[in-house]
Amino acid sequence: MNNLTSYVRARNIGKMPSIELHPINIAGLSSLLVSGGYLTHTVSGNVSLSILVGITSAAALWVSDRYVKFSSPESNSGYHPLTDPPDEVNHVVNHGKMDTQLTATYREVFKDESIVVELGEPHPRFITHIIWHDDVNLSDARKLRTLARKLNIETEVGREPPFQIIYSMGGGASGIVMPKIIPQGEQPSIIPFDPSFIKKGKLISFLGIDVRGRPISNDRSIAPHGQATGTTNSGKTVAIRNQIFSDWLAFPESIIYSIDYKSGIKSAPHSKFTSDMIEGVQMILEFRELARRNWEVVSESGLDNWFEFEEKYPGTLPPIFLNIDEYPQLVSEGDRSILEKWQQDKIDAKSSGDAAPVKPELVNDIMGEIVRVYRAGGAFVFIGGQKFPAKEYPTSFTDMFDCRIAMRVVDGDASRQAVDVAGAENLPDRGGMMFRLASNPIQVGAAAFMTSDARKELLKKTT
């Protein structure tokens, strides 16, 4: 341990704030393997490397706030900012959070005595190893296969182990995340939706819990619009429904328009709902007019945006929300309807000798105006779909969606489009989530879930 002590001292930790450590009882690896288990489906070598290399500087799975509390003059909350994490290797070692068996295994595999491994925050859907190291190359595919074998993680011949993601942002901390096995015929453990997290008048949602035990949350003042990508049975609709309930709990008097081909979000609060995509086109046109009027009110007040208006004149201009699940279906059917009507109008105009009608706006044109212009007037949009290919949804449109959710998606391209990195194609079904808010580090976790009875009870209590 002398080498480790020297390494820690060399990291200049004397500048760190004081630390109050909270003990936590961490189960051993052997019991974890028995009770939690690992997924047996795997990730190809190319995908694994794209995950590891693609987000090397993006984020870290740091020691949980539940483990370490910081005190500093700059942080009245008592928690050190995630963006400036301290080096905690010595505290992990001295206070017993180091998992000796895991640490020995990682040191043996990666041939580096600086490594210290801690078992991450307990989570119903994932297992996390938090790894403290001195610039060890954790993306070595051969060593990862060796690690999987030593941890008794089953893999198919010639395939990479099911390590979902490795995050690293320097400073010596990384995280390896693995989905837990859900035995056939069993339902995954759920994370209950927590309505107490939502504060009246604050558009900060509760979407789920990440592998470090932190809330996954969208702040509409940072990301007015959101996009959720996921395949059937991935939990995409659940995530969108959580956003709708959060918006409604924050502003019960708000106006909520919802469109969903499969009616999955119909059980969430709404002022208007349709599952008919032709009616959906009329609904977004109506929403645009409402958004334009609200934007004019804010503009005439001399204030820059709805949040400033709400602060100065609270409750006088409720926000309006447009939620569209299966958005590509709306584009496909809506555009076809618009173009068919245009063709008929041209025929009618020619027959009557009138001027030919101009080409009409298509769905993305209408939505583009809403998300670009009327966000300042308190108009907020959330869309969902299985995939948003770049040739059909240009960055000029998708860049307006700063809240990005990827549930399990069809492939690495869909994952990169959704959250800028591959990996979501290997998330577990029924709630596994990667989340990015603006340029913040990606969070990995699972969506909260409300049973139908819980939704009814919440609606009853609030109305």
C-alpha positions as CSV (number, residue, x, y, z in Angstrom):
1,M,0.0,0.0,0.0
2,N,3.1,2.3,0.2
3,N,2.9,2.9,-3.6
4,L,-0.7,3.8,-3.3
5,T,-0.1,6.2,-0.4
6,S,2.7,7.9,-2.4
7,Y,0.4,8.2,-5.4
8,V,-2.3,9.8,-3.3
9,R,0.0,12.3,-1.7
10,A,1.4,13.3,-5.1
11,R,-2.1,14.3,-6.2
12,N,-2.0,17.5,-4.0
13,I,-5.1,16.7,-2.0
14,G,-4.2,19.3,0.6
15,K,-6.4,21.8,-1.2
16,M,-9.5,19.8,-0.8
17,P,-12.4,20.8,1.5
18,S,-13.0,19.0,4.8
19,I,-14.7,15.6,4.4
20,E,-17.3,14.0,6.6
21,L,-17.6,10.3,5.8
22,H,-20.8,8.3,6.2
23,P,-20.4,4.6,6.7
24,I,-22.2,2.2,4.5
25,N,-22.4,-1.6,4.5
26,I,-21.4,-3.0,1.1
27,A,-22.0,-6.7,0.4
28,G,-19.2,-8.8,-0.9
29,L,-18.8,-9.8,-4.5
30,S,-19.7,-13.4,-4.0
31,S,-23.1,-12.6,-2.5
32,L,-23.6,-10.0,-5.2
33,L,-23.1,-12.6,-8.0
34,V,-25.6,-14.9,-6.3
35,S,-28.3,-12.4,-5.5
36,G,-27.9,-9.8,-8.2
37,G,-26.3,-11.7,-11.1
38,Y,-25.2,-10.4,-14.5
39,L,-26.7,-10.3,-17.9
40,T,-25.5,-13.1,-20.2
41,H,-26.1,-11.3,-23.4
42,T,-23.0,-9.5,-24.7
43,V,-21.7,-6.5,-26.6
44,S,-19.5,-6.8,-29.6
45,G,-15.9,-5.7,-29.4
46,N,-16.4,-2.8,-31.8
47,V,-19.3,-1.5,-29.8
48,S,-17.4,-1.9,-26.5
49,L,-14.5,0.1,-27.8
50,S,-16.7,2.8,-29.3
51,I,-18.3,3.2,-25.9
52,L,-15.0,3.3,-24.1
53,V,-13.2,5.7,-26.5
54,G,-16.2,7.8,-27.4
55,I,-16.8,9.2,-23.9
56,T,-13.4,9.0,-22.2
57,S,-13.6,12.7,-21.3
58,A,-17.4,12.9,-20.9
59,A,-18.1,11.9,-17.3
60,A,-17.3,9.8,-14.3
61,L,-19.2,7.6,-12.0
62,W,-17.9,9.2,-8.8
63,V,-18.2,8.1,-5.2
64,S,-21.8,8.6,-4.2
65,D,-23.0,11.7,-2.4
66,R,-24.5,9.2,0.0
67,Y,-21.0,8.1,0.9
68,V,-19.1,11.4,1.2
69,K,-20.3,14.7,2.3
70,F,-18.2,17.9,1.7
71,S,-18.0,21.1,3.5
72,S,-16.5,24.2,1.9
73,P,-17.2,28.0,1.9
74,E,-18.3,27.8,-1.7
75,S,-20.8,25.0,-1.2
76,N,-23.6,25.9,1.2
77,S,-25.4,22.7,0.2
78,G,-22.6,20.7,1.7
79,Y,-21.9,18.7,-1.4
80,H,-18.9,19.2,-3.6
81,P,-19.8,20.0,-7.2
82,L,-19.7,16.9,-9.5
83,T,-17.7,18.9,-12.0
84,D,-14.8,19.3,-9.6
85,P,-14.5,16.0,-7.8
86,P,-11.6,15.4,-5.3
87,D,-9.3,12.4,-5.2
88,E,-10.9,10.1,-2.6
89,V,-8.6,7.1,-3.0
90,N,-7.1,7.4,0.5
91,H,-10.5,7.8,2.1
92,V,-11.9,4.8,0.3
93,V,-8.9,2.7,1.6
94,N,-8.8,4.1,5.1
95,H,-12.5,3.9,5.8
96,G,-13.1,0.4,4.5
97,K,-15.2,1.0,1.4
98,M,-12.5,-0.6,-0.8
99,D,-13.7,-4.0,-1.9
100,T,-10.5,-6.0,-1.3
101,Q,-11.5,-9.0,-3.5
102,L,-12.5,-6.8,-6.5
103,T,-9.4,-4.6,-6.0
104,A,-7.1,-7.6,-6.1
105,T,-8.8,-8.9,-9.2
106,Y,-8.5,-5.6,-11.1
107,R,-4.9,-5.2,-10.0
108,E,-4.0,-8.7,-11.2
109,V,-5.8,-8.2,-14.6
110,F,-4.6,-4.7,-15.4
111,K,-1.1,-5.2,-13.8
112,D,-1.3,-1.9,-11.8
113,E,-1.0,-1.6,-8.0
114,S,-2.6,1.9,-8.1
115,I,-6.0,0.5,-8.7
116,V,-8.6,0.6,-5.9
117,V,-12.2,-0.7,-6.5
118,E,-15.3,0.1,-4.7
119,L,-18.7,-1.5,-5.2
120,G,-21.1,1.2,-6.3
121,E,-24.4,2.3,-5.1
122,P,-27.0,-0.5,-4.8
123,H,-29.4,-0.2,-7.8
124,P,-32.4,-2.3,-8.8
125,R,-31.2,-2.6,-12.5
126,F,-27.4,-2.2,-12.5
127,I,-24.2,-3.2,-10.8
128,T,-21.4,-0.7,-10.7
129,H,-17.7,-0.9,-9.9
130,I,-16.1,2.4,-9.1
131,I,-12.4,2.2,-10.1
132,W,-9.7,4.6,-8.9
133,H,-6.6,4.3,-10.9
134,D,-3.6,6.2,-12.3
135,D,-4.4,6.4,-16.0
136,V,-4.9,2.7,-16.5
137,N,-6.1,1.7,-20.0
138,L,-9.5,0.1,-19.0
139,S,-10.5,-0.2,-22.7
140,D,-8.2,-3.1,-23.4
141,A,-10.5,-5.7,-24.9
142,R,-8.3,-8.7,-24.0
143,K,-8.0,-7.6,-20.4
144,L,-11.8,-7.0,-20.2
145,R,-12.4,-10.6,-21.3
146,T,-9.9,-11.8,-18.7
147,L,-11.7,-9.7,-16.1
148,A,-15.1,-11.1,-17.1
149,R,-13.7,-14.7,-16.7
150,K,-12.3,-14.0,-13.3
151,L,-15.6,-12.4,-12.1
152,N,-17.5,-15.5,-13.4
153,I,-19.4,-13.4,-15.9
154,E,-20.7,-15.6,-18.7
155,T,-19.9,-14.5,-22.3
156,E,-20.5,-16.2,-25.6
157,V,-17.4,-17.5,-27.4
158,G,-15.7,-14.7,-29.4
159,R,-17.9,-12.0,-27.9
160,E,-17.0,-9.2,-25.4
161,P,-18.3,-9.3,-21.8
162,P,-21.6,-7.3,-21.2
163,F,-19.8,-4.3,-19.7
164,Q,-22.3,-1.6,-20.6
165,I,-20.3,1.6,-20.2
166,I,-17.0,2.8,-18.9
167,Y,-16.9,6.5,-18.0
168,S,-13.7,8.4,-17.3
169,M,-12.9,12.1,-16.8
170,G,-9.4,11.8,-15.5
171,G,-8.6,12.4,-11.9
172,G,-8.3,8.6,-11.4
173,A,-12.0,7.5,-11.3
174,S,-13.9,5.4,-13.7
175,G,-17.0,3.2,-13.6
176,I,-17.9,-0.1,-15.1
177,V,-21.7,-0.6,-15.3
178,M,-23.4,-4.0,-15.8
179,P,-27.1,-4.7,-16.1
180,K,-28.5,-7.2,-13.6
181,I,-30.1,-10.4,-14.7
182,I,-33.9,-10.4,-14.6
183,P,-34.9,-14.0,-14.4
184,Q,-37.3,-15.2,-17.0
185,G,-40.9,-14.7,-15.9
186,E,-40.0,-12.1,-13.3
187,Q,-40.6,-8.4,-13.3
188,P,-37.7,-6.0,-12.7
189,S,-37.6,-4.2,-9.4
190,I,-39.2,-0.8,-9.9
191,I,-38.1,2.7,-8.9
192,P,-41.3,4.4,-7.6
193,F,-42.1,7.8,-9.0
194,D,-41.5,10.4,-6.3
195,P,-44.0,13.3,-6.5
196,S,-42.4,15.0,-3.4
197,F,-39.4,15.8,-5.6
198,I,-41.5,18.1,-7.7
199,K,-41.9,21.7,-6.4
200,K,-44.8,23.9,-7.3
201,G,-43.8,26.6,-9.8
202,K,-40.5,24.9,-10.7
203,L,-40.2,22.9,-13.9
204,I,-37.8,20.4,-12.7
205,S,-38.9,16.8,-13.4
206,F,-38.3,13.5,-11.7
207,L,-37.5,10.8,-14.4
208,G,-35.7,8.1,-12.5
209,I,-32.6,7.2,-10.5
210,D,-29.1,6.7,-11.8
211,V,-26.5,4.1,-10.7
212,R,-25.1,6.5,-8.1
213,G,-28.5,6.9,-6.4
214,R,-29.0,10.5,-7.8
215,P,-32.2,11.7,-9.4
216,I,-32.4,11.7,-13.1
217,S,-34.1,15.1,-13.7
218,N,-34.8,17.5,-16.5
219,D,-34.7,21.2,-15.8
220,R,-36.9,23.1,-18.3
221,S,-35.0,26.3,-17.7
222,I,-31.9,24.5,-19.1
223,A,-33.6,22.3,-21.6
224,P,-37.1,23.5,-22.6
225,H,-37.6,20.6,-25.0
226,G,-36.9,16.9,-24.7
227,Q,-36.5,13.9,-26.8
228,A,-36.8,10.2,-25.8
229,T,-35.6,7.4,-28.0
230,G,-36.3,3.8,-27.5
231,T,-37.7,0.6,-29.0
232,T,-40.9,-1.2,-28.1
233,N,-40.9,-2.4,-24.5
234,S,-37.8,-0.2,-23.7
235,G,-39.7,2.1,-21.2
236,K,-39.7,5.1,-23.5
237,T,-43.4,5.9,-22.9
238,V,-42.8,5.5,-19.1
239,A,-40.1,8.2,-19.2
240,I,-42.3,10.6,-21.2
241,R,-45.2,10.0,-18.9
242,N,-42.9,10.9,-15.9
243,Q,-42.1,14.2,-17.6
244,I,-45.8,14.9,-18.2
245,F,-46.7,14.2,-14.5
246,S,-43.8,16.3,-13.3
247,D,-44.8,19.3,-15.5
248,W,-48.4,19.0,-14.3
249,L,-47.5,18.7,-10.6
250,A,-45.4,21.8,-10.9
251,F,-48.1,23.7,-12.7
252,P,-51.6,22.1,-12.4
253,E,-53.2,25.0,-14.2
254,S,-51.0,24.4,-17.3
255,I,-52.3,23.5,-20.7
256,I,-51.1,20.0,-21.9
257,Y,-51.6,18.7,-25.4
258,S,-50.7,15.1,-26.0
259,I,-50.5,13.0,-29.2
260,D,-49.7,9.3,-29.2
261,Y,-50.4,6.7,-31.9
262,K,-50.4,3.9,-29.3
263,S,-52.2,5.9,-26.6
264,G,-49.5,5.1,-24.0
265,I,-49.4,8.6,-22.5
266,K,-53.2,9.0,-22.5
267,S,-53.2,8.1,-18.8
268,A,-51.1,11.1,-18.0
269,P,-52.7,14.5,-17.3
270,H,-53.8,16.3,-20.5
271,S,-56.1,19.1,-21.7
272,K,-56.4,17.6,-25.1
273,F,-55.4,14.1,-26.4
274,T,-55.5,12.3,-29.7
275,S,-54.2,9.0,-31.1
276,D,-55.3,10.0,-34.6
277,M,-52.3,11.4,-36.5
278,I,-54.4,13.5,-38.9
279,E,-56.1,15.1,-35.8
280,G,-52.5,15.4,-34.5
281,V,-51.6,17.8,-37.3
282,Q,-54.5,20.0,-36.4
283,M,-53.5,19.9,-32.8
284,I,-50.0,21.1,-33.4
285,L,-51.3,23.9,-35.5
286,E,-53.6,24.9,-32.7
287,F,-50.8,24.6,-30.2
288,R,-48.6,26.9,-32.4
289,E,-51.2,29.6,-32.3
290,L,-51.5,29.4,-28.6
291,A,-47.7,29.4,-28.2
292,R,-47.5,32.5,-30.5
293,R,-50.0,34.4,-28.4
294,N,-48.1,33.6,-25.2
295,W,-44.8,34.5,-26.8
296,E,-46.3,37.9,-27.7
297,V,-47.4,38.5,-24.1
298,V,-43.9,37.8,-22.9
299,S,-42.3,39.9,-25.7
300,E,-44.5,42.9,-25.0
301,S,-43.6,42.8,-21.3
302,G,-40.0,43.6,-22.2
303,L,-38.7,40.5,-20.5
304,D,-36.5,38.0,-22.3
305,N,-38.3,34.7,-21.6
306,W,-41.2,33.0,-19.8
307,F,-39.1,32.2,-16.8
308,E,-38.4,35.9,-16.2
309,F,-42.1,36.6,-16.8
310,E,-43.2,33.9,-14.3
311,E,-40.8,35.3,-11.7
312,K,-42.1,38.8,-12.1
313,Y,-45.8,37.9,-12.6
314,P,-46.2,34.5,-11.0
315,G,-49.2,32.5,-12.1
316,T,-50.5,34.9,-14.7
317,L,-49.3,33.0,-17.8
318,P,-49.3,29.2,-17.2
319,P,-46.9,27.2,-19.3
320,I,-48.1,25.1,-22.2
321,F,-46.8,21.6,-23.1
322,L,-46.9,19.5,-26.3
323,N,-46.1,15.9,-25.8
324,I,-45.8,13.5,-28.9
325,D,-45.0,9.9,-28.5
326,E,-44.2,8.0,-31.7
327,Y,-43.3,11.4,-33.3
328,P,-42.0,9.8,-36.6
329,Q,-45.5,8.3,-37.1
330,L,-47.0,11.8,-36.8
331,V,-44.5,13.0,-39.4
332,S,-45.2,10.2,-41.8
333,E,-49.0,10.2,-41.6
334,G,-49.3,13.9,-41.1
335,D,-47.1,14.8,-44.1
336,R,-48.9,12.4,-46.3
337,S,-52.3,14.0,-45.4
338,I,-50.9,17.5,-45.9
339,L,-49.5,16.7,-49.3
340,E,-52.6,14.8,-50.5
341,K,-54.7,17.8,-49.6
342,W,-52.3,20.1,-51.5
343,Q,-52.5,18.0,-54.6
344,Q,-56.3,18.1,-54.5
345,D,-56.2,21.8,-53.9
346,K,-54.0,22.2,-57.0
347,I,-56.5,20.2,-59.1
348,D,-59.4,22.2,-57.8
349,A,-57.6,25.5,-58.5
350,K,-56.8,24.5,-62.0
351,S,-60.4,23.5,-62.7
352,S,-61.7,26.8,-61.4
353,G,-59.0,28.9,-63.0
354,D,-57.6,30.1,-59.6
355,A,-54.0,30.5,-58.8
356,A,-52.2,27.3,-57.7
357,P,-51.8,27.0,-54.0
358,V,-48.3,27.3,-52.5
359,K,-46.6,24.3,-51.1
360,P,-47.8,23.9,-47.5
361,E,-45.8,23.5,-44.3
362,L,-45.0,20.0,-43.3
363,V,-45.0,18.6,-39.7
364,N,-41.3,19.3,-39.1
365,D,-41.7,22.9,-40.4
366,I,-44.5,23.6,-38.0
367,M,-42.7,21.9,-35.1
368,G,-39.4,23.6,-36.0
369,E,-41.1,27.0,-35.5
370,I,-42.5,26.0,-32.2
371,V,-39.3,24.7,-30.7
372,R,-37.1,27.5,-32.0
373,V,-39.2,30.5,-31.4
374,Y,-41.9,29.9,-28.8
375,R,-39.8,28.4,-26.1
376,A,-39.3,31.9,-24.9
377,G,-43.0,32.2,-24.4
378,G,-43.4,29.2,-22.2
379,A,-44.1,26.6,-24.8
380,F,-42.4,23.3,-24.1
381,V,-42.2,20.2,-26.2
382,F,-41.3,16.6,-25.6
383,I,-41.2,14.0,-28.4
384,G,-40.5,10.3,-28.5
385,G,-39.7,7.7,-31.2
386,Q,-37.7,4.6,-31.9
387,K,-35.1,6.4,-34.0
388,F,-34.5,9.9,-35.4
389,P,-32.1,9.4,-38.4
390,A,-30.2,12.5,-39.3
391,K,-31.3,12.6,-43.0
392,E,-34.9,12.9,-41.9
393,Y,-34.4,15.0,-38.8
394,P,-31.6,17.6,-39.4
395,T,-29.5,18.9,-36.6
396,S,-31.2,22.3,-37.0
397,F,-34.2,20.6,-35.6
398,T,-32.8,18.0,-33.1
399,D,-30.3,20.5,-31.6
400,M,-33.3,22.3,-30.1
401,F,-33.9,19.3,-27.8
402,D,-31.4,19.7,-25.0
403,C,-32.9,17.0,-22.8
404,R,-31.9,13.7,-24.3
405,I,-33.1,10.3,-23.1
406,A,-32.0,7.0,-24.7
407,M,-33.8,3.9,-23.5
408,R,-32.8,0.6,-25.2
409,V,-32.5,1.5,-28.9
410,V,-32.1,-0.4,-32.2
411,D,-28.4,0.1,-32.8
412,G,-25.3,2.2,-32.0
413,D,-26.3,4.9,-34.5
414,A,-29.6,5.5,-32.7
415,S,-27.7,5.7,-29.4
416,R,-25.2,8.2,-30.8
417,Q,-28.0,10.3,-32.3
418,A,-29.9,10.3,-29.0
419,V,-27.1,10.9,-26.5
420,D,-24.0,11.4,-28.6
421,V,-22.4,8.0,-27.7
422,A,-23.0,4.3,-28.4
423,G,-24.2,2.1,-25.6
424,A,-27.9,2.5,-25.3
425,E,-28.4,-0.4,-27.7
426,N,-27.3,-2.6,-24.8
427,L,-29.4,-1.2,-22.0
428,P,-31.9,-3.5,-20.3
429,D,-35.5,-3.4,-21.5
430,R,-38.3,-2.0,-19.3
431,G,-36.6,1.1,-18.0
432,G,-32.8,1.1,-18.6
433,M,-31.9,4.7,-19.4
434,M,-29.0,7.0,-20.5
435,F,-29.7,10.6,-19.9
436,R,-28.0,13.8,-21.0
437,L,-29.1,17.3,-20.0
438,A,-27.5,19.9,-22.4
439,S,-23.7,19.4,-22.3
440,N,-23.7,17.8,-18.8
441,P,-22.2,14.3,-18.2
442,I,-24.4,11.4,-19.1
443,Q,-26.3,9.7,-16.3
444,V,-27.0,6.0,-16.5
445,G,-29.9,4.5,-14.5
446,A,-33.5,3.5,-14.8
447,A,-36.8,5.2,-15.2
448,A,-39.2,5.6,-12.3
449,F,-42.5,3.7,-12.7
450,M,-46.1,4.4,-11.6
451,T,-48.7,1.6,-11.6
452,S,-52.1,2.5,-13.0
453,D,-53.4,2.6,-9.4
454,A,-50.6,5.0,-8.3
455,R,-51.4,7.3,-11.3
456,K,-55.1,7.3,-10.4
457,E,-54.4,8.0,-6.7
458,L,-52.0,10.9,-7.6
459,L,-54.6,12.4,-10.0
460,K,-57.3,12.1,-7.3
461,K,-55.1,13.8,-4.6
462,T,-54.1,16.6,-6.8
463,T,-57.3,17.5,-8.5
